[in-house]
Every structure is written in C-alpha cells, then in structure tokens.
Amino acid sequence: MAMREESKLSQTYWGSMSRFGVDGAVIDPSDIRGYKNAYIKAYRDAKIAGAIASLDKNSCILDFGCGTGNITKHLNSLEMRAVGIDIAFDLLALHTGNAALLQYDGGRIPFRNDSFDAIASYTVLNHILNEQHLLEVLCELGRVLKPGAPYVCIEQTRRIATIKKIMDGEHKKQRCIQDFISLFSEAGLRVEQVQPFRAGHFPLIYPVRYGFVPQSMFPLLFKIDKWYSSLLCRLPIDYFDTLFMLRKPA
Ligand SMILES: C[S@@+](CC[C@H](N)C(=O)[O-])C[C@H]1O[C@@H](n2cnc3c(N)ncnc32)[C@H](O)[C@@H]1O
C-alpha cells in the first residue's frame, strides 16, 4: 500500500528535526541548555515505569513512535525487551545505545497479531491529525498487542481541542481527553485510567529551564506539577501531558 500523504510529510519533517540532536529533536528544540528536556524526560520515564511496574521482567514492549529511541533505551534499562518503531529514519539514526529500532512506513506495523506484552508511546498520536488515519493506527496497535495487555499512552490534551504550529511546516493536534477516549474505544481499546500530570506552562519549569533547580529536586516538582495539572486541566488555558492507561480486552 502507498504511504499516506500525512505520513510522508511527517517523515520529512521529523527527519529534518534530527539536526537538534537526540533530545531536542523529539522534545523541545529551543531548550539549548537541556535542563527542561531533562525534566520532561525524567518525568515521562517515571510515569512509564510506574505504569508497567506490574509486568514481568523480559516482557516484550513496543515503543511506538520511538524517535531517537530514548524510551526504548529506558525500557531496556528496566530489564524489558523493547523494540522501537518510527517513520523517521534520521531520528532513529541518532540513537545512542544498542536498542532494536525499526523504520516503517506508518501503515501496517511489521509484527504479527498478539506479539507484545505492552505498548508505550509518548506524544506520537498528537502528530497524526487525521482522525480516520489515527483510528487505523490505533487498530494496528491493538492488533499487535496481546489480549489483556496494556498500552501506556501519553499525549498532550487540552480542554478545547487545538491545532498548533510547532515548527516550519509541522502541526500538532492537542485533542480533548474525551476525543481520545472516543477514538480508543472505537479502536477496541479499553480505557482504564486517565491522568493529566504535566502542565505545558507549569510555572516552575522556568527556573528548571535556566538550571536553577537541581535534578535531585525533580521528584518533588513532579508531585507539584501533577497536583497543579489536576487542578488546571478543567480550564481552557494550557495543555497537559495526559497518561491514558489502555488495555486490549482479554
Ligand atoms: C514528539 S516525537 C516523540 C518521540 C518519542 N516518542 C520520544 O518521546 O522521545 C514524535 C514522534 O512521532 C513519530 N511519528 C509521527 N507520526 C508517526 C506515525 N504515523 N507512526 C509512527 N511514528 C510516528 C515521529 O517521527 C517522532 O519520532
């Protein structure tokens, strides 16, 4: 099947982002010092580790939309067997480590039905703007997941859905939580938990960005960020990283 136009454009865009390096390319390219990206990475990794804590060691996990393979690497460090998949070869090529990463065309995921004990993805679905395309992607993810297995999905959400320009030629869609829930349900994935946990404009991210907060204080900031997000996510003022715990029915 020919590659979708949306996937082709995305592939070109994400390939061009590789110039920002292993973290900047996939998180915030304007974070020259790297402190903000370190905060987001550490928080994201802690949320994913918590969400899969009940899995056996050596479980097979698909890191969907793995980019430069940061999450794949993290999952392997938790003694999981992780495989990353992405449409952008130039991002995969930046990977520093020995994780198994695979490029594909954004269509059929090149694994058999019921292959994985879990799936993890971080801000990938935001970059699939077309609802029908996204539904097909979610059905593919459901297909390769074992019956009864979890999908830990983190996406940016907003009270009112918005399409935002992120860099030259690329947009992302910050959907409402309810829009995601409807799409997941339509794809046959059960929604078990929804938790907005990181605010896009969390006030304390600014001292973090300029290096005024030591990494040892990050766990405390995660708690404040989660509390702040749970209060503000009802207002139409910011976006939030939201954790969706999904499961393929047994
Ligand atoms: C914001 S980056 C996040 C990368 C990675 N999940 C991380 O957190 O480090 C978005 C990623 O989604 C990938 N992507 C976009 N559309 C995709 C699709 N249809 N299938 C797989 N990956 C896709 C991009 O190539 C890019 O690597």
The ligand as a Gaussian input file, in Angstrom:
#p B3LYP/6-31G(d) Opt

LIG

0 1
 C        7.437000      14.303000      19.650000
 S        8.274000      12.982000      18.873000
 C        8.319000      11.811000      20.223000
 C        9.362000      10.740000      20.050000
 C        9.474000       9.737000      21.201000
 N        8.193000       9.129000      21.480000
 C       10.031000      10.382000      22.444000
 O        9.246000      10.713000      23.334000
 O       11.238000      10.566000      22.541000
 C        7.029000      12.313000      17.806000
 C        7.474000      11.078000      17.070000
 O        6.348000      10.500000      16.408000
 C        6.819000       9.948000      15.196000
 N        5.664000       9.716000      14.311000
 C        4.873000      10.634000      13.727000
 N        3.914000      10.018000      13.004000
 C        4.097000       8.686000      13.167000
 C        3.434000       7.516000      12.688000
 N        2.369000       7.584000      11.886000
 N        3.905000       6.300000      13.060000
 C        4.980000       6.217000      13.875000
 N        5.668000       7.268000      14.360000
 C        5.223000       8.489000      14.000000
 C        7.806000      10.983000      14.704000
 O        8.664000      10.508000      13.701000
 C        8.532000      11.333000      16.015000
 O        9.607000      10.485000      16.231000

